[in-house]
């Protein structure tokens, strides 16, 4: 499985791409954006899971899958529960 990734650790700034798909603004004090590259096969699995579970956005599906994966390997969630 190809797990190459590209990380953009810069701060979020107002303007293009600073709002969620539902129109709500992104809070730069609590939100970090990451660009992740994955194989087409892995993306199809994520996409299929998203639609089967009626998840509204790709970002939310990826967040939930990461949280589930971290929980399955025994890492603790941040204080306050979920990442959102």
Secondary structure, 3 states (H helix, E strand, C coil): CCCCCECCCCCCCCCCCCECCCCCECCCCCCCCCECCCCHHHHHHHHHHHHHCCCCCHHHHHHHHHHHHHHHCCCCCCCCCCCC
